[in-house]
Amino acid sequence: MSGFPLLPLPDANGTLAWPDLAQSVRDGIRLILSTRPGEQLMRPDFGGGLDRLLHAPNTVATRRQIRDLVRDALTRWERRILLDAVEVWEVEGEPGALRVEIVFRLARTGAPGAMNVTVQLEG
């Protein structure tokens, strides 16, 4: 388990454990995608904007919009990565669920990274 990307959490021994770069980037990506623009006082444009599409139908057009929102938000706000790909897929058997696959490289080291995020549409 990790905390906010900038804050350490105490480990089992009570010492503070800072997340490594890869974990901090993953936490940052989750933070960006789960934040609505306007939610942060000093950065009103910060966030992924995915909340605008949560009531949209699960169509190819909606999936493309989500892909573009994720790509644009990560390119703008997570400068520790070089974004290689963002793909949005339907989840079989779950009509309102989408799987967002994010493939990136850490800008500092070039190490590859990937993560999946599930977006639940209500429409």
MOPAC internal coordinates of N, CA, C and O (Angstrom, degrees):
PM7 1SCF
backbone

  N    0.0000 0     0.00 0     0.00 0    0    0    0
  C    1.4426 1     0.00 0     0.00 0    1    0    0
  C    1.5167 1   108.36 1     0.00 0    2    1    0
  O    1.2310 1   120.85 1   -37.96 1    3    2    1
  N    1.3238 1   115.98 1   142.04 1    3    2    1
  C    1.4531 1   119.00 1   179.59 1    5    3    2
  C    1.5158 1   109.31 1  -127.70 1    6    5    3
  O    1.2310 1   121.33 1   -20.86 1    7    6    5
  N    1.3069 1   115.06 1   159.14 1    7    6    5
  C    1.4502 1   120.52 1   179.27 1    9    7    6
  C    1.5008 1   110.91 1   -96.52 1   10    9    7
  O    1.2310 1   121.47 1    14.88 1   11   10    9
  N    1.3034 1   114.79 1  -165.12 1   11   10    9
  C    1.4505 1   120.57 1   175.14 1   13   11   10
  C    1.5203 1   107.31 1   -54.31 1   14   13   11
  O    1.2310 1   119.40 1   -37.50 1   15   14   13
  N    1.3159 1   118.74 1   142.50 1   15   14   13
  C    1.4616 1   120.51 1  -172.30 1   17   15   14
  C    1.5243 1   115.03 1   -54.32 1   18   17   15
  O    1.2310 1   119.12 1   155.02 1   19   18   17
  N    1.3197 1   119.28 1   -24.98 1   19   18   17
  C    1.4524 1   120.01 1  -176.01 1   21   19   18
  C    1.5230 1   113.70 1   -99.66 1   22   21   19
  O    1.2310 1   119.73 1   173.70 1   23   22   21
  N    1.3030 1   118.12 1    -6.30 1   23   22   21
  C    1.4562 1   120.46 1  -175.07 1   25   23   22
  C    1.5277 1   111.21 1  -115.11 1   26   25   23
  O    1.2310 1   120.60 1   -41.84 1   27   26   25
  N    1.3358 1   116.46 1   138.16 1   27   26   25
  C    1.4659 1   119.01 1   177.95 1   29   27   26
  C    1.5262 1   110.58 1   -80.30 1   30   29   27
  O    1.2310 1   121.24 1   -23.56 1   31   30   29
  N    1.3140 1   115.23 1   156.44 1   31   30   29
  C    1.4627 1   121.93 1   174.13 1   33   31   30
  C    1.5097 1   109.00 1  -115.83 1   34   33   31
  O    1.2310 1   119.95 1   -35.25 1   35   34   33
  N    1.3274 1   117.71 1   144.75 1   35   34   33
  C    1.4642 1   118.42 1   176.22 1   37   35   34
  C    1.5300 1   110.52 1   -67.98 1   38   37   35
  O    1.2310 1   120.77 1   -41.65 1   39   38   37
  N    1.3296 1   116.13 1   138.35 1   39   38   37
  C    1.4619 1   119.40 1   176.34 1   41   39   38
  C    1.5315 1   109.27 1   -89.35 1   42   41   39
  O    1.2310 1   119.90 1    11.24 1   43   42   41
  N    1.3089 1   117.80 1  -168.76 1   43   42   41
  C    1.4666 1   122.35 1  -176.43 1   45   43   42
  C    1.5377 1   112.04 1   -61.90 1   46   45   43
  O    1.2310 1   120.25 1   153.20 1   47   46   45
  N    1.3278 1   117.14 1   -26.80 1   47   46   45
  C    1.4665 1   120.95 1  -179.73 1   49   47   46
  C    1.5228 1   112.84 1   -89.56 1   50   49   47
  O    1.2310 1   120.32 1   177.13 1   51   50   49
  N    1.3338 1   117.00 1    -2.87 1   51   50   49
  C    1.4558 1   120.47 1  -179.51 1   53   51   50
  C    1.5122 1   114.03 1    89.03 1   54   53   51
  O    1.2310 1   120.02 1   179.78 1   55   54   53
  N    1.3411 1   117.57 1    -0.22 1   55   54   53
  C    1.4616 1   119.45 1   176.84 1   57   55   54
  C    1.5256 1   108.97 1   -86.39 1   58   57   55
  O    1.2310 1   121.40 1   -25.10 1   59   58   57
  N    1.3078 1   114.92 1   154.90 1   59   58   57
  C    1.4611 1   119.50 1  -178.76 1   61   59   58
  C    1.5174 1   110.03 1   -79.08 1   62   61   59
  O    1.2310 1   120.90 1   -48.45 1   63   62   61
  N    1.3077 1   115.88 1   131.55 1   63   62   61
  C    1.4615 1   121.61 1  -178.86 1   65   63   62
  C    1.5281 1   108.86 1  -117.02 1   66   65   63
  O    1.2310 1   120.89 1   -66.75 1   67   66   65
  N    1.3158 1   115.90 1   113.25 1   67   66   65
  C    1.4587 1   120.39 1   177.58 1   69   67   66
  C    1.5274 1   108.97 1   -80.31 1   70   69   67
  O    1.2310 1   119.94 1   -37.47 1   71   70   69
  N    1.3347 1   117.72 1   142.53 1   71   70   69
  C    1.4663 1   118.72 1   176.16 1   73   71   70
  C    1.5292 1   109.77 1   -69.28 1   74   73   71
  O    1.2310 1   120.54 1   -32.45 1   75   74   73
  N    1.3417 1   116.58 1   147.55 1   75   74   73
  C    1.4572 1   118.94 1   175.56 1   77   75   74
  C    1.5323 1   108.98 1   -73.08 1   78   77   75
  O    1.2310 1   120.56 1    -7.10 1   79   78   77
  N    1.3235 1   116.54 1   172.90 1   79   78   77
  C    1.4628 1   120.93 1  -175.23 1   81   79   78
  C    1.5225 1   112.24 1   -58.83 1   82   81   79
  O    1.2310 1   120.14 1   134.43 1   83   82   81
  N    1.3288 1   117.33 1   -45.57 1   83   82   81
  C    1.4631 1   120.42 1  -177.95 1   85   83   82
  C    1.5289 1   111.18 1   -61.57 1   86   85   83
  O    1.2310 1   120.02 1   136.45 1   87   86   85
  N    1.3232 1   117.57 1   -43.55 1   87   86   85
  C    1.4647 1   120.95 1   179.41 1   89   87   86
  C    1.5243 1   110.87 1   -68.61 1   90   89   87
  O    1.2310 1   120.15 1   141.40 1   91   90   89
  N    1.3015 1   117.32 1   -38.60 1   91   90   89
  C    1.4544 1   121.16 1   178.47 1   93   91   90
  C    1.5262 1   110.67 1   -63.47 1   94   93   91
  O    1.2310 1   120.08 1   140.33 1   95   94   93
  N    1.3242 1   117.46 1   -39.67 1   95   94   93
  C    1.4683 1   121.15 1   177.40 1   97   95   94
  C    1.5231 1   110.16 1   -65.05 1   98   97   95
  O    1.2310 1   119.69 1   135.32 1   99   98   97
  N    1.3331 1   118.19 1   -44.68 1   99   98   97
  C    1.4698 1   120.76 1   178.20 1  101   99   98
  C    1.5311 1   110.56 1   -60.06 1  102  101   99
  O    1.2310 1   120.58 1   137.49 1  103  102  101
  N    1.3260 1   116.49 1   -42.51 1  103  102  101
  C    1.4589 1   120.26 1   177.38 1  105  103  102
  C    1.5306 1   110.82 1   -63.02 1  106  105  103
  O    1.2310 1   120.70 1   140.09 1  107  106  105
  N    1.3236 1   116.27 1   -39.91 1  107  106  105
  C    1.4573 1   120.66 1   178.26 1  109  107  106
  C    1.5138 1   112.28 1   -63.97 1  110  109  107
  O    1.2310 1   120.51 1   139.38 1  111  110  109
  N    1.3255 1   116.64 1   -40.62 1  111  110  109
  C    1.4679 1   120.85 1   178.09 1  113  111  110
  C    1.5224 1   110.03 1   -62.86 1  114  113  111
  O    1.2310 1   120.20 1   134.21 1  115  114  113
  N    1.3337 1   117.22 1   -45.79 1  115  114  113
  C    1.4765 1   120.32 1   177.55 1  117  115  114
  C    1.5239 1   111.10 1   -59.85 1  118  117  115
  O    1.2310 1   120.68 1   138.49 1  119  118  117
  N    1.3264 1   116.30 1   -41.51 1  119  118  117
  C    1.4593 1   120.91 1   179.71 1  121  119  118
  C    1.5281 1   111.16 1   -62.83 1  122  121  119
  O    1.2310 1   120.37 1   134.24 1  123  122  121
  N    1.3054 1   116.90 1   -45.76 1  123  122  121
  C    1.4660 1   120.94 1   179.74 1  125  123  122
  C    1.5205 1   110.49 1   -61.05 1  126  125  123
  O    1.2310 1   120.42 1   132.17 1  127  126  125
  N    1.3276 1   116.80 1   -47.83 1  127  126  125
  C    1.4607 1   120.11 1  -174.71 1  129  127  126
  C    1.5207 1   113.06 1   -72.67 1  130  129  127
  O    1.2310 1   119.76 1   156.87 1  131  130  129
  N    1.3201 1   118.07 1   -23.13 1  131  130  129
  C    1.4616 1   119.85 1  -178.99 1  133  131  130
  C    1.5283 1   113.16 1   -95.26 1  134  133  131
  O    1.2310 1   120.17 1   178.19 1  135  134  133
  N    1.3225 1   117.29 1    -1.81 1  135  134  133
  C    1.4579 1   121.32 1  -179.56 1  137  135  134
  C    1.5276 1   109.99 1   -97.87 1  138  137  135
  O    1.2310 1   120.92 1   -46.53 1  139  138  137
  N    1.3146 1   115.84 1   133.47 1  139  138  137
  C    1.4681 1   121.40 1   175.86 1  141  139  138
  C    1.5194 1   109.17 1   -85.96 1  142  141  139
  O    1.2310 1   119.61 1   -43.30 1  143  142  141
  N    1.3384 1   118.34 1   136.70 1  143  142  141
  C    1.4610 1   118.78 1   172.92 1  145  143  142
  C    1.5305 1   109.50 1   -54.88 1  146  145  143
  O    1.2310 1   121.23 1   -44.18 1  147  146  145
  N    1.3215 1   115.25 1   135.82 1  147  146  145
  C    1.4531 1   120.91 1  -176.86 1  149  147  146
  C    1.5139 1   113.23 1    96.12 1  150  149  147
  O    1.2310 1   120.06 1   169.32 1  151  150  149
  N    1.3126 1   117.48 1   -10.68 1  151  150  149
  C    1.4586 1   121.92 1  -177.21 1  153  151  150
  C    1.5346 1   112.12 1   -77.74 1  154  153  151
  O    1.2310 1   119.99 1   149.18 1  155  154  153
  N    1.3181 1   117.62 1   -30.82 1  155  154  153
  C    1.4628 1   120.93 1   178.94 1  157  155  154
  C    1.5228 1   109.07 1   -97.21 1  158  157  155
  O    1.2310 1   120.77 1   -52.73 1  159  158  157
  N    1.3067 1   116.13 1   127.27 1  159  158  157
  C    1.4527 1   122.80 1  -172.75 1  161  159  158
  C    1.5289 1   113.18 1   -59.35 1  162  161  159
  O    1.2310 1   119.89 1   129.76 1  163  162  161
  N    1.2964 1   117.81 1   -50.24 1  163  162  161
  C    1.4675 1   121.04 1  -174.17 1  165  163  162
  C    1.5291 1   113.44 1   -85.84 1  166  165  163
  O    1.2310 1   120.02 1   168.81 1  167  166  165
  N    1.3198 1   117.56 1   -11.19 1  167  166  165
  C    1.4743 1   121.22 1   177.60 1  169  167  166
  C    1.5260 1   108.17 1  -132.08 1  170  169  167
  O    1.2310 1   119.55 1  -101.33 1  171  170  169
  N    1.3245 1   118.47 1    78.67 1  171  170  169
  C    1.4591 1   120.80 1  -173.97 1  173  171  170
  C    1.5322 1   114.39 1   -65.65 1  174  173  171
  O    1.2310 1   119.68 1   159.98 1  175  174  173
  N    1.3293 1   118.22 1   -20.02 1  175  174  173
  C    1.4699 1   120.90 1   179.44 1  177  175  174
  C    1.5161 1   112.88 1   -90.83 1  178  177  175
  O    1.2310 1   119.91 1   172.30 1  179  178  177
  N    1.3402 1   117.77 1    -7.70 1  179  178  177
  C    1.4590 1   122.07 1  -175.72 1  181  179  178
  C    1.5272 1   110.53 1   -67.23 1  182  181  179
  O    1.2310 1   120.70 1   -44.16 1  183  182  181
  N    1.3227 1   116.27 1   135.84 1  183  182  181
  C    1.4622 1   121.53 1   173.96 1  185  183  182
  C    1.5095 1   111.80 1   132.04 1  186  185  183
  O    1.2310 1   121.85 1    -8.81 1  187  186  185
  N    1.3212 1   114.06 1   171.19 1  187  186  185
  C    1.4527 1   120.46 1  -177.05 1  189  187  186
  C    1.5125 1   114.87 1   -87.37 1  190  189  187
  O    1.2310 1   120.10 1   152.33 1  191  190  189
  N    1.3165 1   117.41 1   -27.67 1  191  190  189
  C    1.4608 1   120.09 1  -179.25 1  193  191  190
  C    1.5122 1   114.64 1    76.32 1  194  193  191
  O    1.2310 1   120.29 1  -166.71 1  195  194  193
  N    1.3342 1   117.06 1    13.29 1  195  194  193
  C    1.4678 1   119.81 1  -178.27 1  197  195  194
  C    1.5206 1   112.32 1   -67.15 1  198  197  195
  O    1.2310 1   120.17 1   158.33 1  199  198  197
  N    1.3218 1   117.28 1   -21.67 1  199  198  197
  C    1.4676 1   120.66 1  -179.45 1  201  199  198
  C    1.5169 1   112.06 1   -60.23 1  202  201  199
  O    1.2310 1   119.92 1   155.15 1  203  202  201
  N    1.3404 1   117.75 1   -24.85 1  203  202  201
  C    1.4687 1   120.95 1   179.36 1  205  203  202
  C    1.5229 1   112.58 1   -66.02 1  206  205  203
  O    1.2310 1   120.38 1   158.57 1  207  206  205
  N    1.3266 1   116.88 1   -21.43 1  207  206  205
  C    1.4645 1   120.37 1  -174.70 1  209  207  206
  C    1.5288 1   113.31 1  -109.87 1  210  209  207
  O    1.2310 1   119.38 1  -174.06 1  211  210  209
  N    1.3080 1   118.78 1     5.94 1  211  210  209
  C    1.4659 1   120.54 1  -175.04 1  213  211  210
  C    1.5316 1   112.90 1   -67.14 1  214  213  211
  O    1.2310 1   119.99 1   158.95 1  215  214  213
  N    1.3153 1   117.62 1   -21.05 1  215  214  213
  C    1.4628 1   120.40 1   177.92 1  217  215  214
  C    1.5277 1   112.03 1  -103.29 1  218  217  215
  O    1.2310 1   120.29 1  -171.64 1  219  218  217
  N    1.3040 1   117.05 1     8.36 1  219  218  217
  C    1.4645 1   121.68 1  -179.67 1  221  219  218
  C    1.5241 1   110.25 1   -80.80 1  222  221  219
  O    1.2310 1   120.53 1   -25.47 1  223  222  221
  N    1.3216 1   116.60 1   154.53 1  223  222  221
  C    1.4659 1   119.21 1   176.75 1  225  223  222
  C    1.5360 1   110.66 1   -71.95 1  226  225  223
  O    1.2310 1   120.99 1   -25.59 1  227  226  225
  N    1.3172 1   115.71 1   154.41 1  227  226  225
  C    1.4557 1   121.27 1   179.46 1  229  227  226
  C    1.5260 1   108.63 1   -80.36 1  230  229  227
  O    1.2310 1   121.12 1   -94.75 1  231  230  229
  N    1.3305 1   115.47 1    85.25 1  231  230  229
  C    1.4593 1   121.89 1  -179.80 1  233  231  230
  C    1.5241 1   109.25 1  -122.99 1  234  233  231
  O    1.2310 1   121.12 1    -9.69 1  235  234  233
  N    1.3295 1   115.45 1   170.31 1  235  234  233
  C    1.4572 1   120.32 1   176.94 1  237  235  234
  C    1.5270 1   109.96 1   -60.17 1  238  237  235
  O    1.2310 1   119.98 1   139.89 1  239  238  237
  N    1.3228 1   117.64 1   -40.11 1  239  238  237
  C    1.4677 1   121.40 1   179.93 1  241  239  238
  C    1.5294 1   111.18 1   -62.63 1  242  241  239
  O    1.2310 1   119.99 1   137.37 1  243  242  241
  N    1.3203 1   117.63 1   -42.63 1  243  242  241
  C    1.4628 1   121.20 1   178.40 1  245  243  242
  C    1.5235 1   110.34 1   -64.39 1  246  245  243
  O    1.2310 1   120.28 1   136.98 1  247  246  245
  N    1.3188 1   117.07 1   -43.02 1  247  246  245
  C    1.4643 1   120.36 1   179.24 1  249  247  246
  C    1.5268 1   111.15 1   -62.86 1  250  249  247
  O    1.2310 1   119.83 1   142.06 1  251  250  249
  N    1.3215 1   117.92 1   -37.94 1  251  250  249
  C    1.4696 1   120.97 1   176.77 1  253  251  250
  C    1.5188 1   111.29 1   -66.47 1  254  253  251
  O    1.2310 1   120.33 1   140.11 1  255  254  253
  N    1.3322 1   116.97 1   -39.89 1  255  254  253
  C    1.4633 1   120.40 1   177.73 1  257  255  254
  C    1.5238 1   110.63 1   -62.93 1  258  257  255
  O    1.2310 1   120.54 1   136.89 1  259  258  257
  N    1.3267 1   116.58 1   -43.11 1  259  258  257
  C    1.4682 1   120.38 1   178.39 1  261  259  258
  C    1.5204 1   110.04 1   -62.84 1  262  261  259
  O    1.2310 1   120.34 1   135.46 1  263  262  261
  N    1.3268 1   116.95 1   -44.54 1  263  262  261
  C    1.4730 1   120.91 1   178.30 1  265  263  262
  C    1.5323 1   110.09 1   -57.20 1  266  265  263
  O    1.2310 1   120.44 1   134.06 1  267  266  265
  N    1.3298 1   116.76 1   -45.94 1  267  266  265
  C    1.4620 1   120.43 1  -178.58 1  269  267  266
  C    1.5288 1   111.79 1   -66.73 1  270  269  267
  O    1.2310 1   120.14 1   139.07 1  271  270  269
  N    1.3430 1   117.33 1   -40.93 1  271  270  269
  C    1.4622 1   120.39 1   178.27 1  273  271  270
  C    1.5241 1   111.35 1   -62.68 1  274  273  271
  O    1.2310 1   120.41 1   135.62 1  275  274  273
  N    1.3264 1   116.83 1   -44.38 1  275  274  273
  C    1.4680 1   121.16 1   179.60 1  277  275  274
  C    1.5178 1   109.89 1   -63.74 1  278  277  275
  O    1.2310 1   120.21 1   131.64 1  279  278  277
  N    1.3134 1   117.21 1   -48.36 1  279  278  277
  C    1.4678 1   121.22 1  -179.12 1  281  279  278
  C    1.5301 1   111.11 1   -59.64 1  282  281  279
  O    1.2310 1   120.42 1   133.35 1  283  282  281
  N    1.3336 1   116.80 1   -46.65 1  283  282  281
  C    1.4618 1   120.22 1  -178.56 1  285  283  282
  C    1.5288 1   111.87 1   -65.72 1  286  285  283
  O    1.2310 1   120.28 1   137.03 1  287  286  285
  N    1.3389 1   117.07 1   -42.97 1  287  286  285
  C    1.4690 1   120.58 1  -178.59 1  289  287  286
  C    1.5245 1   111.09 1   -65.68 1  290  289  287
  O    1.2310 1   120.01 1   136.29 1  291  290  289
  N    1.3281 1   117.58 1   -43.71 1  291  290  289
  C    1.4636 1   119.71 1  -178.68 1  293  291  290
  C    1.5244 1   111.67 1   -69.71 1  294  293  291
  O    1.2310 1   120.41 1   143.20 1  295  294  293
  N    1.3252 1   116.83 1   -36.80 1  295  294  293
  C    1.4611 1   120.15 1   177.45 1  297  295  294
  C    1.5245 1   110.52 1   -64.42 1  298  297  295
  O    1.2310 1   120.77 1   142.04 1  299  298  297
  N    1.3136 1   116.12 1   -37.96 1  299  298  297
  C    1.4657 1   119.98 1  -178.18 1  301  299  298
  C    1.5316 1   113.15 1   -78.47 1  302  301  299
  O    1.2310 1   120.24 1   136.49 1  303  302  301
  N    1.3330 1   117.14 1   -43.51 1  303  302  301
  C    1.4610 1   119.80 1  -167.98 1  305  303  302
  C    1.5231 1   115.83 1  -104.46 1  306  305  303
  O    1.2310 1   118.98 1   159.89 1  307  306  305
  N    1.3101 1   119.55 1   -20.11 1  307  306  305
  C    1.4818 1   120.22 1  -179.58 1  309  307  306
  C    1.5199 1   108.60 1  -112.94 1  310  309  307
  O    1.2310 1   121.05 1   -94.99 1  311  310  309
  N    1.3151 1   115.60 1    85.01 1  311  310  309
  C    1.4612 1   121.08 1  -174.26 1  313  311  310
  C    1.5192 1   113.00 1   -82.38 1  314  313  311
  O    1.2310 1   120.49 1   179.43 1  315  314  313
  N    1.3223 1   116.67 1    -0.57 1  315  314  313
  C    1.4681 1   119.39 1   177.42 1  317  315  314
  C    1.5206 1   112.03 1   -83.99 1  318  317  315
  O    1.2310 1   120.45 1   179.27 1  319  318  317
  N    1.3488 1   116.74 1    -0.73 1  319  318  317
  C    1.4635 1   119.74 1  -179.47 1  321  319  318
  C    1.5235 1   110.84 1  -124.55 1  322  321  319
  O    1.2310 1   121.85 1   -23.76 1  323  322  321
  N    1.3301 1   114.06 1   156.24 1  323  322  321
  C    1.4530 1   123.11 1   168.12 1  325  323  322
  C    1.5224 1   104.86 1  -110.22 1  326  325  323
  O    1.2310 1   120.51 1   -67.56 1  327  326  325
  N    1.2948 1   116.63 1   112.44 1  327  326  325
  C    1.4600 1   121.87 1  -173.62 1  329  327  326
  C    1.5224 1   110.15 1   -77.90 1  330  329  327
  O    1.2310 1   120.37 1   -56.76 1  331  330  329
  N    1.3232 1   116.90 1   123.24 1  331  330  329
  C    1.4597 1   122.11 1   179.75 1  333  331  330
  C    1.5297 1   112.10 1   -96.48 1  334  333  331
  O    1.2310 1   120.09 1   140.86 1  335  334  333
  N    1.3284 1   117.44 1   -39.14 1  335  334  333
  C    1.4640 1   119.44 1  -177.66 1  337  335  334
  C    1.5170 1   110.91 1  -162.07 1  338  337  335
  O    1.2310 1   121.45 1   -32.56 1  339  338  337
  N    1.3166 1   114.83 1   147.44 1  339  338  337
  C    1.4637 1   122.69 1   170.22 1  341  339  338
  C    1.5162 1   105.98 1  -133.01 1  342  341  339
  O    1.2310 1   120.46 1   -58.17 1  343  342  341
  N    1.3058 1   116.72 1   121.83 1  343  342  341
  C    1.4674 1   122.34 1   178.20 1  345  343  342
  C    1.5182 1   108.92 1  -125.95 1  346  345  343
  O    1.2310 1   120.41 1   -36.51 1  347  346  345
  N    1.3104 1   116.82 1   143.49 1  347  346  345
  C    1.4636 1   121.98 1   178.58 1  349  347  346
  C    1.5217 1   107.62 1  -122.41 1  350  349  347
  O    1.2310 1   120.76 1   -54.68 1  351  350  349
  N    1.3269 1   116.14 1   125.32 1  351  350  349
  C    1.4623 1   122.55 1  -175.50 1  353  351  350
  C    1.5227 1   110.71 1  -125.71 1  354  353  351
  O    1.2310 1   121.00 1   -29.68 1  355  354  353
  N    1.3097 1   115.69 1   150.32 1  355  354  353
  C    1.4586 1   121.01 1   171.44 1  357  355  354
  C    1.5311 1   108.51 1   -71.66 1  358  357  355
  O    1.2310 1   120.68 1   -30.60 1  359  358  357
  N    1.3113 1   116.30 1   149.40 1  359  358  357
  C    1.4522 1   121.13 1   173.85 1  361  359  358
  C    1.5238 1   106.76 1   -98.70 1  362  361  359
  O    1.2310 1   120.93 1   -61.31 1  363  362  361
  N    1.3216 1   115.83 1   118.69 1  363  362  361
  C    1.4649 1   120.51 1  -176.24 1  365  363  362
  C    1.5252 1   110.83 1   -61.30 1  366  365  363
  O    1.2310 1   121.16 1   -47.99 1  367  366  365
  N    1.3221 1   115.39 1   132.01 1  367  366  365
  C    1.4541 1   121.42 1   178.21 1  369  367  366
  C    1.5194 1   114.09 1    85.10 1  370  369  367
  O    1.2310 1   120.07 1   174.82 1  371  370  369
  N    1.3188 1   117.48 1    -5.18 1  371  370  369
  C    1.4721 1   121.95 1   178.16 1  373  371  370
  C    1.5268 1   108.04 1  -128.25 1  374  373  371
  O    1.2310 1   119.97 1   -85.68 1  375  374  373
  N    1.3302 1   117.66 1    94.32 1  375  374  373
  C    1.4693 1   120.72 1  -171.79 1  377  375  374
  C    1.5207 1   115.42 1   -61.17 1  378  377  375
  O    1.2310 1   119.31 1   152.61 1  379  378  377
  N    1.3192 1   118.91 1   -27.39 1  379  378  377
  C    1.4593 1   120.37 1  -178.18 1  381  379  378
  C    1.5121 1   114.27 1   -97.97 1  382  381  379
  O    1.2310 1   119.70 1  -179.08 1  383  382  381
  N    1.3301 1   118.17 1     0.92 1  383  382  381
  C    1.4651 1   121.01 1  -175.40 1  385  383  382
  C    1.5280 1   111.36 1  -100.62 1  386  385  383
  O    1.2310 1   121.27 1   -40.93 1  387  386  385
  N    1.3228 1   115.17 1   139.07 1  387  386  385
  C    1.4538 1   121.91 1   175.10 1  389  387  386
  C    1.5231 1   109.02 1  -126.86 1  390  389  387
  O    1.2310 1   120.84 1   -35.69 1  391  390  389
  N    1.3204 1   116.00 1   144.31 1  391  390  389
  C    1.4640 1   121.34 1   176.98 1  393  391  390
  C    1.5332 1   107.91 1  -108.96 1  394  393  391
  O    1.2310 1   120.98 1   -59.26 1  395  394  393
  N    1.3137 1   115.74 1   120.74 1  395  394  393
  C    1.4610 1   121.34 1   178.18 1  397  395  394
  C    1.5242 1   107.40 1  -100.32 1  398  397  395
  O    1.2310 1   120.93 1   -62.26 1  399  398  397
  N    1.3272 1   115.83 1   117.74 1  399  398  397
  C    1.4619 1   121.77 1   179.05 1  401  399  398
  C    1.5267 1   108.59 1  -101.52 1  402  401  399
  O    1.2310 1   120.85 1   -55.03 1  403  402  401
  N    1.3186 1   115.99 1   124.97 1  403  402  401
  C    1.4609 1   122.06 1  -177.57 1  405  403  402
  C    1.5204 1   107.79 1  -118.58 1  406  405  403
  O    1.2310 1   120.28 1   -56.51 1  407  406  405
  N    1.3224 1   117.07 1   123.49 1  407  406  405
  C    1.4608 1   122.85 1   179.44 1  409  407  406
  C    1.5270 1   106.92 1  -118.35 1  410  409  407
  O    1.2310 1   120.82 1   -50.35 1  411  410  409
  N    1.3244 1   116.04 1   129.65 1  411  410  409
  C    1.4557 1   120.25 1  -175.36 1  413  411  410
  C    1.5209 1   110.58 1  -149.39 1  414  413  411
  O    1.2310 1   121.26 1    -8.18 1  415  414  413
  N    1.3169 1   115.19 1   171.82 1  415  414  413
  C    1.4603 1   122.94 1   170.97 1  417  415  414
  C    1.5205 1   107.55 1  -125.45 1  418  417  415
  O    1.2310 1   120.39 1   -36.32 1  419  418  417
  N    1.3141 1   116.85 1   143.68 1  419  418  417
  C    1.4563 1   119.99 1   175.35 1  421  419  418
  C    1.5232 1   108.43 1   -70.62 1  422  421  419
  O    1.2310 1   120.41 1   -53.04 1  423  422  421
  N    1.3197 1   116.83 1   126.96 1  423  422  421
  C    1.4671 1   120.88 1  -175.73 1  425  423  422
  C    1.5240 1   111.67 1   -62.25 1  426  425  423
  O    1.2310 1   120.10 1   143.56 1  427  426  425
  N    1.3202 1   117.42 1   -36.44 1  427  426  425
  C    1.4659 1   120.95 1  -175.83 1  429  427  426
  C    1.5166 1   112.42 1   -71.63 1  430  429  427
  O    1.2310 1   120.29 1   139.63 1  431  430  429
  N    1.3338 1   117.05 1   -40.37 1  431  430  429
  C    1.4658 1   120.08 1  -172.83 1  433  431  430
  C    1.5266 1   114.52 1  -113.87 1  434  433  431
  O    1.2310 1   120.43 1   162.50 1  435  434  433
  N    1.3261 1   116.78 1   -17.50 1  435  434  433
  C    1.4622 1   120.10 1  -175.18 1  437  435  434
  C    1.5165 1   113.44 1    80.04 1  438  437  435
  O    1.2310 1   120.18 1  -178.39 1  439  438  437
  N    1.3295 1   117.27 1     1.61 1  439  438  437
  C    1.4689 1   120.90 1  -179.18 1  441  439  438
  C    1.5251 1   109.72 1   -65.75 1  442  441  439
  O    1.2310 1   120.25 1   -44.45 1  443  442  441
  N    1.3337 1   117.14 1   135.55 1  443  442  441
  C    1.4603 1   119.88 1  -179.87 1  445  443  442
  C    1.5227 1   111.47 1   -73.66 1  446  445  443
  O    1.2310 1   121.27 1   -28.30 1  447  446  445
  N    1.3011 1   115.18 1   151.70 1  447  446  445
  C    1.4590 1   121.29 1   177.02 1  449  447  446
  C    1.5192 1   109.47 1  -149.38 1  450  449  447
  O    1.2310 1   120.81 1   -22.96 1  451  450  449
  N    1.3013 1   116.07 1   157.04 1  451  450  449
  C    1.4613 1   121.53 1   177.97 1  453  451  450
  C    1.5111 1   108.33 1  -154.66 1  454  453  451
  O    1.2310 1   121.35 1   -27.62 1  455  454  453
  N    1.3031 1   115.01 1   152.38 1  455  454  453
  C    1.4590 1   119.80 1   173.71 1  457  455  454
  C    1.5095 1   109.10 1  -155.63 1  458  457  455
  O    1.2310 1   121.38 1   -24.16 1  459  458  457
  N    1.3138 1   114.96 1   155.84 1  459  458  457
  C    1.4595 1   122.64 1   177.23 1  461  459  458
  C    1.5257 1   108.24 1  -116.99 1  462  461  459
  O    1.2310 1   121.35 1   -38.75 1  463  462  461
  N    1.3164 1   115.02 1   141.25 1  463  462  461
  C    1.4526 1   122.31 1   177.02 1  465  463  462
  C    1.5219 1   106.76 1  -128.71 1  466  465  463
  O    1.2310 1   120.21 1   -44.29 1  467  466  465
  N    1.3165 1   117.20 1   135.71 1  467  466  465
  C    1.4554 1   120.96 1   176.99 1  469  467  466
  C    1.5173 1   109.05 1   -98.76 1  470  469  467
  O    1.2310 1   121.07 1   -48.43 1  471  470  469
  N    1.3282 1   115.55 1   131.57 1  471  470  469
  C    1.4579 1   122.44 1   177.26 1  473  471  470
  C    1.5223 1   106.70 1  -114.54 1  474  473  471
  O    1.2310 1   120.56 1   -52.75 1  475  474  473
  N    1.3107 1   116.54 1   127.25 1  475  474  473
  C    1.4654 1   121.55 1  -179.79 1  477  475  474
  C    1.5253 1   109.18 1  -102.01 1  478  477  475
  O    1.2310 1   120.56 1   -66.13 1  479  478  477
  N    1.3254 1   116.54 1   113.87 1  479  478  477
  C    1.4584 1   121.35 1   175.62 1  481  479  478
  C    1.5237 1   108.96 1   -88.61 1  482  481  479
  O    1.2310 1   120.62 1   -32.53 1  483  482  481
  N    1.3183 1   116.43 1   147.47 1  483  482  481
  C    1.4618 1   120.15 1   178.15 1  485  483  482
  C    1.5127 1   111.63 1   -99.21 1  486  485  483
  O    1.2310 1   120.51 1   165.85 1  487  486  485
  N    1.3302 1   116.63 1   -14.15 1  487  486  485
  C    1.4588 1   121.01 1  -176.14 1  489  487  486
  C    1.4798 1   114.00 1   -86.26 1  490  489  487
  O    1.2310 1   120.10 1   180.00 1  491  490  489

